[in-house]
Amino acid sequence: MQKIPLRKRIRYWLDRRMTKGTSSMVKLLLIAVLFMVILVTALVLLFHLQKEGKQPLAVFWDNLRSAMSSSFPSSDSGNLLYIILYTLLGLTGMIFTGMLIGIFSTSMRGKLLELQKENPEIMEEGHMVVLGFRRGEYALLAELMEAAHGKKQTIVVAEQMERMEMEKAIRMNVKVPKNISLITINADTESAAALQCCGIDRTSRIIVNTRETGRTVKTFLAVNIILRNSETRPKIVTTVDADASAFPEDLLSDENVSMLHSANVVARIVAHAATQTGIFDAFLDMIDFENFEFYFETKEEMYGLPFWKAVLSGTNGILTGLFRDGKALLNPAPETVILQGDLLVVFEENPGDIRFIEPEKETVPEFLPAPEPEPVPEVVIFGGGKALTTVLRELPDHVERIKIIGTTEEDVERHLPKKKEECPSEIVTDARNTSSQANLKDMVKDAAHVIVLSDRKKKEEEADTETMVRIMRLRNIKKQFGYPFTITAEMRCENNRKLIAGGEREDFVVATDLSAMMLAQISDDTRRISLFNELLDEGGSEVYLKPAADMKVTGERMSARELRRRVYQYGYITVGIRTKEDPFRVLDDNVTMLLNSDDRLVLIGEK
């Protein structure tokens, strides 16, 4: 058997001692110092270097104190042997102190890192829990913080990610106000055990922001396990991307769940934005928590009055509809009577701001037919899938022809609305290869508007990359040949929009932005889901951008109430204006305005 050298044995022994932790290393240091102190004490006593009459125990204590204080002898302290021994003792003490500080410093740093990584047990009640987080997407958190309106609020964000990494990413991209207590949790959102520390049973709202269909369902089931024996259930708000993953209606009502079908919502907005460039930005401004929001008001003095009287007499807020029997009715027929129990749907800065000035004295306006929009010769759509059906149904009737790229007539047949009147436009298809620049140029040469739908069979980043490449090629064709078409593209990720933004006549409808805004609004008041469904439903009143000239309100200075009265004659409720400088601005009732032909009105109406 090979003999192991003493040096290796000592090193092996030291390694074994160090792996046992901080206490073992401290013991080793103390033993080394005590050995040195005892050795020096023995030599001092042996050679009679101590002062006369000093006891051995006193010599040992003085030597131990010298080592601990790392003190060195002066030149006249004693003979050469005395100076050498006490210099060695001082060096031993200095090494001991340095190593001890290093050990404790390393140990404390390790403990702090452990505490930073370890999830805290949430003690708050009535806090908000967001399950799901992704780098580059901060719209939801920004909206939730804005929704607190300066009140103290704890927001817990859970995701399978390092806590400090997650919090750093959020704080670098979202201004966290002092009233918001932000707590990040490193947890698997699909595990009920992992989510226990989030205080799920004591929260007021849970927002499932996991996005992926399978993960959303599993996260909801994990939350349900925790709440199984809870006396009260918090509001749960979630999104789904496909009909197949939509929760049953009875489950939604029984479990206090509000569900947003984000893919359907995005497709509807895409269709509206295609022929009304800028409407997406205006819509986002309408549904964020900055300035004006939609509230539900009880105004008993309005019971029994027709809706038109209430609309025309309103000030310091905009009456947009009624909430009746659990459903929002936006811009109902003017003669609709406001019944007892109806809530008024008001667009205002703060709840209760709206006032009604002598509604009984209002006179019936002269209702006029709405001006017919200019025909749109051709809309070109890249992409298919479920979203195509919604876009075809939502595109306005004045689109004369719709060209669908990259698919055959047989494929398109599956996506056409069942009723012809839902899509009266002529439908043509073009299955040629879009990678050819010549083909692409020929496809869009007659287009007034181009829609680029995301391929939802692909992962988000892959689909967005494909969309961005297509947009760059379309921009190049516009610039090279002077084509006037607008581009409306569906993006799946918030951060990808920032990379491609920059075209003058382009809208980028971002799924995460829209879902985030709506989730935040619905979590604040679940009645808003009915409001948004009405705003985006092809059978109800929707948001439109109309030129101010079409409403004959340009070239004349007027008050906001007078503007709303004139526009209401055409069947629309005016909620704001869009100018070159401002994508959306609510009209100030105390200021008169002068609109020009470039200004557009943000309206709620049926067509």
C-alpha positions as a printed NumPy array, in Angstrom:
array([[  0.   ,   0.   ,   0.   ],
       [  1.378,   3.408,  -1.044],
       [  2.318,   5.65 ,   1.856],
       [  0.46 ,   8.985,   1.897],
       [  2.741,  11.974,   2.614],
       [  2.178,  13.898,   5.848],
       [  1.469,  17.115,   3.9  ],
       [ -1.427,  15.49 ,   2.046],
       [ -2.771,  13.989,   5.281],
       [ -2.779,  17.395,   6.96 ],
       [ -4.437,  19.007,   3.941],
       [ -7.067,  16.238,   3.832],
       [ -7.758,  16.698,   7.541],
       [ -8.112,  20.483,   7.102],
       [-10.504,  20.021,   4.176],
       [-12.659,  17.681,   6.249],
       [-12.775,  20.196,   9.079],
       [-13.736,  23.101,   6.78 ],
       [-16.575,  21.225,   5.105],
       [-18.246,  20.89 ,   8.518],
       [-19.175,  24.562,   8.483],
       [-18.419,  27.852,  10.238],
       [-18.369,  26.496,  13.802],
       [-15.784,  23.866,  12.902],
       [-13.478,  26.439,  11.291],
       [-13.79 ,  28.786,  14.305],
       [-12.912,  25.902,  16.676],
       [ -9.845,  25.097,  14.576],
       [ -8.68 ,  28.723,  14.73 ],
       [ -9.187,  28.886,  18.502],
       [ -7.233,  25.667,  19.018],
       [ -4.364,  27.032,  16.897],
       [ -4.273,  30.324,  18.831],
       [ -4.478,  28.567,  22.21 ],
       [ -1.655,  26.232,  21.175],
       [  0.507,  29.224,  20.24 ],
       [ -0.347,  31.051,  23.477],
       [  0.469,  27.968,  25.587],
       [  3.738,  27.447,  23.726],
       [  4.841,  31.063,  24.245],
       [  3.756,  30.926,  27.892],
       [  5.841,  27.756,  28.45 ],
       [  8.913,  29.336,  26.826],
       [  8.502,  32.565,  28.831],
       [  8.312,  30.58 ,  32.082],
       [ 11.179,  28.278,  31.05 ],
       [ 13.569,  31.136,  30.285],
       [ 12.274,  33.392,  33.104],
       [ 11.289,  36.174,  30.74 ],
       [  8.342,  37.26 ,  32.899],
       [  8.443,  39.854,  35.631],
       [  9.407,  38.536,  39.038],
       [  6.57 ,  37.247,  41.19 ],
       [  4.137,  36.822,  38.278],
       [  2.11 ,  33.627,  38.466],
       [  1.92 ,  31.223,  35.464],
       [ -1.853,  31.773,  35.079],
       [ -1.313,  35.547,  34.929],
       [  1.405,  35.067,  32.28 ],
       [ -0.978,  32.869,  30.239],
       [ -3.763,  35.493,  30.465],
       [ -1.43 ,  38.348,  29.416],
       [ -0.228,  36.301,  26.447],
       [ -3.811,  35.436,  25.417],
       [ -4.777,  39.129,  25.644],
       [ -1.73 ,  40.093,  23.511],
       [ -2.737,  37.546,  20.865],
       [ -6.375,  38.691,  20.783],
       [ -5.367,  42.351,  20.481],
       [ -2.585,  41.609,  17.949],
       [ -0.176,  43.783,  19.988],
       [  3.559,  43.804,  19.215],
       [  6.425,  44.449,  21.711],
       [  8.502,  47.64 ,  21.648],
       [ 12.296,  47.567,  21.186],
       [ 12.965,  48.048,  24.933],
       [ 10.376,  45.53 ,  26.177],
       [ 12.952,  42.855,  26.883],
       [ 15.749,  40.805,  25.39 ],
       [ 15.816,  39.469,  21.797],
       [ 14.089,  36.169,  22.658],
       [ 11.27 ,  38.043,  24.402],
       [ 10.752,  40.333,  21.374],
       [ 10.761,  37.351,  18.957],
       [  8.231,  35.325,  20.992],
       [  5.806,  38.198,  21.442],
       [  6.144,  39.261,  17.796],
       [  5.126,  35.697,  16.781],
       [  2.237,  35.924,  19.237],
       [  1.108,  39.26 ,  17.713],
       [  1.286,  37.813,  14.196],
       [ -0.757,  34.808,  15.326],
       [ -3.4  ,  37.111,  16.754],
       [ -3.466,  39.222,  13.588],
       [ -3.903,  36.132,  11.388],
       [ -6.583,  34.785,  13.74 ],
       [ -8.537,  38.076,  13.697],
       [ -8.346,  38.388,   9.898],
       [ -9.431,  34.815,   9.291],
       [-12.219,  35.06 ,  11.882],
       [-13.599,  38.217,  10.221],
       [-13.38 ,  36.489,   6.826],
       [-15.211,  33.406,   8.071],
       [-18.028,  35.411,   9.67 ],
       [-18.256,  37.746,   6.671],
       [-18.563,  34.823,   4.248],
       [-21.057,  33.101,   6.513],
       [-23.208,  36.23 ,   6.885],
       [-23.113,  36.859,   3.13 ],
       [-24.244,  33.29 ,   2.53 ],
       [-27.056,  33.643,   5.066],
       [-28.222,  36.912,   3.479],
       [-28.24 ,  35.287,   0.029],
       [-30.271,  32.406,   1.445],
       [-32.751,  34.833,   2.974],
       [-33.033,  36.712,  -0.337],
       [-33.707,  33.48 ,  -2.207],
       [-36.018,  32.027,   0.424],
       [-39.689,  32.879,  -0.003],
       [-41.24 ,  34.907,   2.821],
       [-44.512,  33.807,   4.364],
       [-47.049,  36.462,   3.35 ],
       [-48.737,  37.792,   6.506],
       [-50.889,  40.505,   4.878],
       [-54.608,  40.245,   4.27 ],
       [-56.503,  41.713,   1.323],
       [-53.374,  41.779,  -0.838],
       [-53.247,  41.057,  -4.577],
       [-51.577,  37.984,  -6.064],
       [-50.307,  37.881,  -9.657],
       [-49.477,  34.343, -10.764],
       [-47.102,  34.501, -13.708],
       [-44.381,  36.911, -14.808],
       [-42.327,  37.276, -17.972],
       [-39.333,  39.508, -18.67 ],
       [-40.126,  42.37 , -21.033],
       [-43.825,  42.497, -20.156],
       [-44.708,  44.949, -17.422],
       [-47.996,  46.523, -18.556],
       [-50.118,  44.502, -16.112],
       [-48.039,  45.402, -13.047],
       [-47.875,  49.063, -14.088],
       [-51.678,  49.153, -14.402],
       [-52.265,  47.423, -11.062],
       [-50.004,  49.934,  -9.326],
       [-51.815,  52.805, -11.041],
       [-55.15 ,  51.287,  -9.99 ],
       [-54.242,  51.684,  -6.307],
       [-54.7  ,  55.478,  -6.724],
       [-52.164,  56.247,  -3.989],
       [-53.658,  53.84 ,  -1.416],
       [-51.465,  51.281,   0.308],
       [-51.482,  47.976,  -1.552],
       [-49.394,  44.816,  -1.377],
       [-48.793,  43.078,  -4.711],
       [-47.344,  39.561,  -4.644],
       [-45.842,  38.306,  -7.925],
       [-45.162,  34.565,  -8.16 ],
       [-43.084,  32.871, -10.856],
       [-40.457,  30.125, -11.044],
       [-37.583,  32.622, -11.126],
       [-34.998,  33.936,  -8.667],
       [-36.691,  36.504,  -6.404],
       [-34.025,  39.198,  -6.652],
       [-33.746,  38.764, -10.411],
       [-37.501,  39.172, -10.788],
       [-37.752,  42.2  ,  -8.501],
       [-34.794,  43.902, -10.188],
       [-36.399,  43.426, -13.618],
       [-39.697,  44.885, -12.408],
       [-38.188,  47.893, -10.651],
       [-35.978,  48.701, -13.643],
       [-39.004,  48.874, -15.96 ],
       [-41.879,  49.957, -13.713],
       [-41.883,  52.884, -11.323],
       [-43.013,  51.33 ,  -8.041],
       [-44.692,  54.072,  -5.965],
       [-44.202,  54.331,  -2.209],
       [-47.739,  53.134,  -1.495],
       [-47.045,  49.799,  -3.212],
       [-45.371,  46.977,  -1.314],
       [-43.96 ,  44.654,  -3.993],
       [-43.13 ,  41.08 ,  -2.939],
       [-41.696,  38.542,  -5.372],
       [-42.045,  34.797,  -4.811],
       [-40.026,  32.047,  -6.482],
       [-42.667,  29.349,  -6.896],
       [-44.065,  26.883,  -9.39 ],
       [-47.517,  28.354, -10.099],
       [-48.864,  24.911, -10.986],
       [-48.127,  23.537,  -7.501],
       [-50.562,  24.142,  -4.649],
       [-47.812,  23.407,  -2.103],
       [-45.488,  25.984,  -3.684],
       [-48.225,  28.653,  -3.669],
       [-49.084,  28.214,   0.018],
       [-46.661,  30.97 ,   1.033],
       [-48.534,  33.533,  -1.138],
       [-51.425,  33.828,   1.325],
       [-53.911,  32.723,  -1.353],
       [-56.66 ,  32.158,   1.219],
       [-56.314,  35.73 ,   2.56 ],
       [-55.994,  37.63 ,  -0.711],
       [-58.684,  39.851,  -2.231],
       [-57.76 ,  39.278,  -5.888],
       [-55.895,  36.658,  -7.858],
       [-54.766,  37.347, -11.422],
       [-53.663,  34.313, -13.41 ],
       [-51.188,  35.764, -15.906],
       [-49.506,  32.541, -17.029],
       [-50.721,  32.898, -20.655],
       [-49.969,  29.347, -21.871],
       [-53.275,  27.457, -22.057],
       [-52.185,  24.32 , -20.207],
       [-50.372,  26.301, -17.544],
       [-53.363,  28.584, -16.986],
       [-55.658,  25.623, -16.302],
       [-53.149,  23.95 , -13.962],
       [-52.53 ,  27.198, -12.077],
       [-56.273,  27.685, -11.58 ],
       [-56.623,  24.107, -10.284],
       [-53.687,  24.646,  -7.875],
       [-55.37 ,  27.79 ,  -6.529],
       [-58.649,  25.893,  -6.214],
       [-56.986,  23.244,  -4.043],
       [-55.791,  25.918,  -1.611],
       [-59.228,  27.58 ,  -1.512],
       [-61.142,  24.32 ,  -1.159],
       [-61.834,  24.778,   2.546],
       [-61.729,  28.569,   2.606],
       [-64.814,  30.352,   3.943],
       [-64.521,  33.195,   1.429],
       [-63.296,  33.144,  -2.151],
       [-61.271,  35.986,  -3.645],
       [-61.975,  37.307,  -7.134],
       [-60.043,  35.328,  -9.727],
       [-59.314,  36.857, -13.132],
       [-57.714,  34.873, -15.929],
       [-57.241,  34.793, -19.695],
       [-57.543,  31.988, -22.227],
       [-56.337,  31.839, -25.825],
       [-58.607,  29.165, -27.265],
       [-62.245,  28.048, -27.052],
       [-61.15 ,  24.553, -26.074],
       [-59.561,  25.846, -22.848],
       [-62.421,  28.176, -21.879],
       [-63.914,  27.359, -18.476],
       [-67.589,  26.304, -18.305],
       [-70.022,  29.155, -17.561],
       [-71.374,  27.54 , -14.377],
       [-67.805,  27.149, -13.066],
       [-67.102,  30.83 , -13.668],
       [-70.101,  31.912, -11.586],
       [-69.679,  29.278,  -8.85 ],
       [-65.959,  29.912,  -8.34 ],
       [-66.094,  33.737,  -8.642],
       [-63.937,  33.638, -11.795],
       [-63.832,  36.243, -14.562],
       [-62.358,  34.972, -17.806],
       [-61.091,  37.04 , -20.731],
       [-60.843,  35.357, -24.137],
       [-57.746,  37.299, -25.158],
       [-57.275,  35.862, -28.664],
       [-60.854,  36.754, -29.581],
       [-60.503,  40.255, -28.14 ],
       [-57.253,  40.858, -30.016],
       [-58.768,  39.713, -33.314],
       [-61.67 ,  42.149, -32.897],
       [-59.359,  45.059, -32.165],
       [-57.171,  44.11 , -35.147],
       [-60.21 ,  44.301, -37.435],
       [-61.176,  47.74 , -36.115],
       [-57.603,  49.064, -36.191],
       [-57.132,  47.94 , -39.797],
       [-59.436,  50.601, -41.227],
       [-59.018,  53.115, -38.37 ],
       [-55.301,  53.646, -37.794],
       [-54.654,  54.809, -34.24 ],
       [-57.732,  53.254, -32.653],
       [-55.662,  50.723, -30.7  ],
       [-53.751,  53.479, -28.884],
       [-57.004,  55.342, -28.231],
       [-58.642,  52.175, -26.906],
       [-55.709,  51.46 , -24.561],
       [-55.901,  55.035, -23.238],
       [-59.605,  54.533, -22.582],
       [-59.097,  51.4  , -20.503],
       [-55.985,  52.302, -18.51 ],
       [-56.095,  53.638, -14.953],
       [-54.668,  57.037, -15.759],
       [-57.171,  59.921, -15.79 ],
       [-60.639,  58.724, -16.921],
       [-62.091,  55.247, -16.37 ],
       [-65.433,  53.455, -16.691],
       [-67.45 ,  53.409, -13.46 ],
       [-70.904,  52.161, -12.52 ],
       [-73.035,  54.809, -10.78 ],
       [-76.399,  54.805,  -9.034],
       [-78.353,  58.011,  -9.764],
       [-81.895,  57.656,  -8.477],
       [-82.889,  61.087,  -9.795],
       [-82.445,  59.751, -13.337],
       [-84.994,  56.944, -12.963],
       [-87.865,  57.305, -15.411],
       [-86.015,  59.625, -17.804],
       [-85.153,  58.664, -21.403],
       [-81.485,  57.955, -22.031],
       [-81.043,  60.918, -24.393],
       [-81.955,  63.412, -21.647],
       [-79.316,  61.937, -19.358],
       [-76.643,  61.987, -22.086],
       [-77.222,  65.61 , -23.084],
       [-77.463,  66.959, -19.524],
       [-74.315,  65.247, -18.236],
       [-71.23 ,  67.24 , -17.315],
       [-67.903,  66.52 , -15.586],
       [-68.163,  62.991, -16.949],
       [-69.599,  61.158, -19.96 ],
       [-72.613,  58.875, -19.724],
       [-71.934,  55.979, -22.117],
       [-74.628,  53.44 , -21.273],
       [-76.571,  51.414, -18.702],
       [-75.809,  48.31 , -16.66 ],
       [-78.994,  46.26 , -16.455],
       [-79.559,  42.661, -15.307],
       [-75.822,  42.007, -15.141],
       [-75.152,  43.232, -18.669],
       [-73.724,  46.473, -20.037],
       [-75.789,  48.276, -22.673],
       [-73.621,  50.9  , -24.341],
       [-75.262,  53.767, -26.207],
       [-78.753,  52.248, -26.084],
       [-81.587,  53.687, -28.172],
       [-82.22 ,  57.354, -27.199],
       [-85.773,  56.604, -26.008],
       [-84.618,  53.827, -23.635],
       [-86.045,  54.635, -20.188],
       [-83.682,  54.449, -17.211],
       [-85.349,  51.99 , -14.819],
       [-85.077,  51.617, -11.076],
       [-82.087,  49.386, -10.356],
       [-80.217,  50.429, -13.497],
       [-76.628,  51.557, -13.041],
       [-75.218,  54.306, -15.223],
       [-72.006,  53.415, -17.082],
       [-69.979,  56.62 , -16.791],
       [-66.586,  57.529, -18.244],
       [-65.144,  59.892, -15.614],
       [-61.995,  60.739, -13.7  ],
       [-63.287,  59.76 , -10.26 ],
       [-66.404,  57.81 ,  -9.275],
       [-69.307,  60.181,  -8.609],
       [-67.847,  63.12 , -10.561],
       [-70.628,  63.291, -13.149],
       [-73.43 ,  65.831, -12.669],
       [-76.694,  66.221, -14.573],
       [-77.822,  69.806, -15.208],
       [-81.615,  70.128, -15.393],
       [-82.202,  67.02 , -17.573],
       [-85.96 ,  67.599, -17.595],
       [-85.436,  70.832, -19.559],
       [-83.484,  69.158, -22.366],
       [-85.192,  69.245, -25.754],
       [-85.254,  66.355, -28.215],
       [-82.309,  66.675, -30.615],
       [-82.83 ,  66.462, -34.359],
       [-81.494,  63.018, -35.121],
       [-79.687,  62.777, -38.449],
       [-78.434,  59.814, -40.498],
       [-74.758,  59.105, -39.844],
       [-72.503,  60.033, -42.768],
       [-71.577,  57.042, -44.893],
       [-67.859,  56.176, -44.806],
       [-65.8  ,  56.129, -47.975],
       [-65.648,  52.64 , -49.563],
       [-62.452,  50.7  , -48.935],
       [-61.432,  49.014, -52.19 ],
       [-59.313,  46.205, -50.736],
       [-58.024,  44.812, -47.444],
       [-55.228,  42.225, -47.576],
       [-54.919,  39.713, -44.718],
       [-51.811,  37.619, -44.046],
       [-52.526,  34.634, -41.806],
       [-55.444,  32.437, -40.887],
       [-56.695,  30.338, -38.021],
       [-59.496,  31.104, -35.61 ],
       [-58.654,  34.811, -35.568],
       [-59.427,  35.062, -39.275],
       [-63.101,  34.228, -38.667],
       [-63.394,  37.023, -36.109],
       [-61.554,  39.541, -38.31 ],
       [-63.77 ,  38.754, -41.311],
       [-66.88 ,  39.212, -39.191],
       [-65.624,  42.441, -37.603],
       [-64.363,  44.247, -40.693],
       [-66.772,  47.062, -41.664],
       [-69.351,  46.59 , -44.412],
       [-67.793,  49.277, -46.624],
       [-64.794,  47.059, -47.394],
       [-65.428,  46.021, -50.993],
       [-62.919,  43.198, -51.28 ],
       [-60.864,  41.093, -48.858],
       [-57.797,  39.251, -50.132],
       [-56.527,  36.421, -47.929],
       [-52.888,  35.502, -48.49 ],
       [-51.199,  32.14 , -48.099],
       [-54.261,  29.931, -48.113],
       [-56.634,  28.228, -50.545],
       [-60.337,  28.789, -51.136],
       [-61.1  ,  25.494, -49.369],
       [-59.207,  26.61 , -46.247],
       [-60.914,  30.01 , -46.242],
       [-64.355,  28.388, -46.44 ],
       [-63.787,  26.987, -42.939],
       [-63.176,  30.459, -41.532],
       [-65.973,  32.387, -43.219],
       [-68.809,  33.542, -40.92 ],
       [-71.886,  31.339, -41.256],
       [-74.104,  34.271, -42.17 ],
       [-73.282,  36.092, -45.391],
       [-74.441,  39.429, -43.931],
       [-71.681,  39.192, -41.309],
       [-69.114,  39.503, -44.115],
       [-70.719,  40.93 , -47.266],
       [-67.364,  41.79 , -48.875],
       [-66.01 ,  39.891, -51.883],
       [-63.497,  37.261, -50.717],
       [-60.502,  36.285, -52.865],
       [-57.51 ,  34.106, -52.005],
       [-53.881,  34.043, -53.038],
       [-51.85 ,  30.967, -52.155],
       [-48.592,  32.064, -53.789],
       [-45.308,  31.977, -51.903],
       [-44.902,  35.212, -49.896],
       [-41.115,  34.886, -49.656],
       [-40.874,  36.187, -53.219],
       [-40.6  ,  39.987, -53.268],
       [-42.311,  40.11 , -56.666],
       [-45.24 ,  38.054, -55.361],
       [-45.513,  40.19 , -52.232],
       [-45.529,  43.411, -54.255],
       [-48.292,  42.069, -56.504],
       [-50.353,  40.95 , -53.493],
       [-50.506,  44.412, -51.87 ],
       [-50.426,  46.755, -54.882],
       [-54.195,  47.488, -54.679],
       [-54.526,  47.348, -50.883],
       [-55.818,  50.224, -48.795],
       [-55.057,  48.312, -45.593],
       [-52.86 ,  45.306, -44.795],
       [-53.491,  43.051, -41.789],
       [-50.771,  40.706, -40.491],
       [-52.15 ,  38.074, -38.119],
       [-49.913,  36.103, -35.77 ],
       [-49.494,  32.388, -36.41 ],
       [-50.85 ,  30.956, -33.168],
       [-49.642,  27.472, -34.023],
       [-46.121,  28.747, -33.345],
       [-44.506,  29.876, -30.114],
       [-44.815,  33.562, -29.308],
       [-41.225,  34.595, -30.073],
       [-41.111,  32.592, -33.292],
       [-44.462,  33.99 , -34.469],
       [-43.484,  37.575, -33.597],
       [-40.157,  37.235, -35.428],
       [-42.021,  36.064, -38.53 ],
       [-44.422,  39.022, -38.194],
       [-41.572,  41.528, -37.803],
       [-39.794,  40.234, -40.911],
       [-43.033,  40.534, -42.877],
       [-43.574,  44.096, -41.641],
       [-40.032,  45.102, -42.696],
       [-40.62 ,  43.703, -46.17 ],
       [-43.986,  45.501, -46.447],
       [-42.386,  48.767, -45.344],
       [-39.731,  48.362, -48.002],
       [-42.396,  47.857, -50.706],
       [-44.337,  50.923, -49.488],
       [-41.229,  53.068, -49.626],
       [-39.948,  51.711, -52.942],
       [-43.221,  51.943, -54.894],
       [-45.075,  54.657, -52.967],
       [-48.032,  52.452, -52.046],
       [-50.448,  54.152, -49.579],
       [-51.64 ,  51.132, -47.586],
       [-51.659,  51.109, -43.791],
       [-50.294,  48.169, -41.795],
       [-52.027,  46.604, -38.808],
       [-50.107,  43.75 , -37.196],
       [-50.859,  41.452, -34.297],
       [-47.906,  41.075, -31.936],
       [-47.897,  38.527, -29.15 ],
       [-45.259,  40.09 , -26.845],
       [-45.012,  43.606, -25.461],
       [-41.232,  43.906, -25.821],
       [-41.315,  42.901, -29.517],
       [-43.576,  45.822, -30.361],
       [-40.891,  48.237, -29.152],
       [-38.395,  46.664, -31.544],
       [-40.514,  47.11 , -34.684],
       [-42.438,  50.314, -33.892],
       [-41.719,  53.366, -36.008],
       [-43.942,  53.408, -39.09 ],
       [-46.161,  56.469, -39.625],
       [-49.334,  54.672, -40.674],
       [-49.119,  51.506, -38.624],
       [-50.887,  49.954, -35.689],
       [-49.388,  47.149, -33.656],
       [-52.063,  45.401, -31.647],
       [-50.209,  43.693, -28.826],
       [-51.933,  40.76 , -27.172],
       [-50.12 ,  41.163, -23.842],
       [-50.724,  44.921, -23.639],
       [-54.44 ,  44.518, -24.292],
       [-54.837,  41.526, -21.98 ],
       [-52.866,  43.282, -19.233],
       [-55.011,  46.407, -19.364],
       [-58.234,  44.439, -19.369],
       [-57.118,  42.041, -16.624],
       [-56.238,  44.988, -14.377],
       [-59.588,  46.684, -15.061],
       [-61.621,  43.507, -14.538],
       [-59.771,  42.631, -11.328],
       [-60.734,  46.076, -10.003],
       [-64.417,  45.643, -10.963],
       [-65.607,  42.375, -12.513],
       [-68.626,  44.116, -14.079],
       [-66.213,  45.616, -16.595],
       [-65.904,  42.288, -18.408],
       [-69.475,  42.739, -19.644],
       [-68.593,  46.306, -20.643],
       [-65.574,  45.19 , -22.693],
       [-67.521,  42.383, -24.314],
       [-70.097,  44.954, -25.401],
       [-67.426,  47.346, -26.655],
       [-65.87 ,  44.619, -28.776],
       [-68.957,  42.662, -29.808],
       [-69.985,  42.95 , -33.443],
       [-73.618,  43.125, -32.395],
       [-73.262,  45.978, -29.907],
       [-71.874,  49.48 , -29.75 ],
       [-68.16 ,  49.713, -30.445],
       [-65.344,  52.258, -30.39 ],
       [-64.779,  54.2  , -33.609],
       [-62.441,  56.908, -34.877],
       [-64.318,  59.36 , -37.098],
       [-62.973,  62.494, -38.802],
       [-64.297,  65.6  , -37.063],
       [-65.215,  66.94 , -40.511],
       [-67.656,  64.045, -41.051],
       [-69.541,  65.139, -37.937],
       [-69.539,  68.785, -39.149],
       [-67.874,  70.098, -35.975],
       [-64.754,  71.734, -37.472],
       [-63.904,  75.408, -37.936],
       [-66.107,  76.587, -35.072],
       [-65.181,  77.103, -31.43 ],
       [-67.539,  75.231, -29.104],
       [-67.832,  73.72 , -25.647],
       [-67.468,  69.997, -24.947],
       [-71.191,  69.701, -24.17 ],
       [-72.098,  71.35 , -27.463],
       [-69.73 ,  69.037, -29.333],
       [-71.248,  65.961, -27.683],
       [-74.768,  67.235, -28.47 ],
       [-73.979,  67.7  , -32.169],
       [-72.296,  64.336, -32.529],
       [-75.106,  62.595, -30.611],
       [-77.461,  63.694, -33.385],
       [-75.694,  61.157, -35.593],
       [-76.125,  58.405, -33.001],
       [-72.658,  58.502, -31.407],
       [-71.448,  59.262, -27.878],
       [-68.208,  61.271, -27.907],
       [-65.632,  60.117, -25.332],
       [-62.59 ,  62.027, -26.589],
       [-60.547,  63.319, -29.511],
       [-57.361,  62.244, -31.257],
       [-54.971,  64.833, -32.629],
       [-51.499,  64.731, -34.15 ],
       [-50.022,  65.67 , -30.773],
       [-52.238,  63.529, -28.546],
       [-53.405,  59.947, -29.285],
       [-56.362,  60.371, -26.93 ],
       [-57.701,  63.29 , -24.933],
       [-60.918,  63.559, -22.952],
       [-62.777,  66.804, -23.536],
       [-62.681,  69.35 , -20.721],
       [-66.17 ,  70.694, -19.997],
       [-64.696,  74.001, -18.826],
       [-62.712,  74.736, -21.986],
       [-63.954,  75.578, -25.474],
       [-62.179,  74.037, -28.464],
       [-61.619,  74.536, -32.154],
       [-61.288,  71.3  , -34.129],
       [-59.696,  71.075, -37.566],
       [-60.065,  68.587, -40.4  ],
       [-57.088,  66.503, -39.215],
       [-58.649,  65.853, -35.796],
       [-60.622,  62.689, -35.197],
       [-63.316,  61.908, -32.657],
       [-63.249,  58.816, -30.439],
       [-66.855,  57.629, -30.443],
       [-69.081,  54.848, -29.142],
       [-71.768,  53.771, -31.572],
       [-73.265,  50.902, -33.526],
       [-71.685,  51.5  , -36.95 ]])
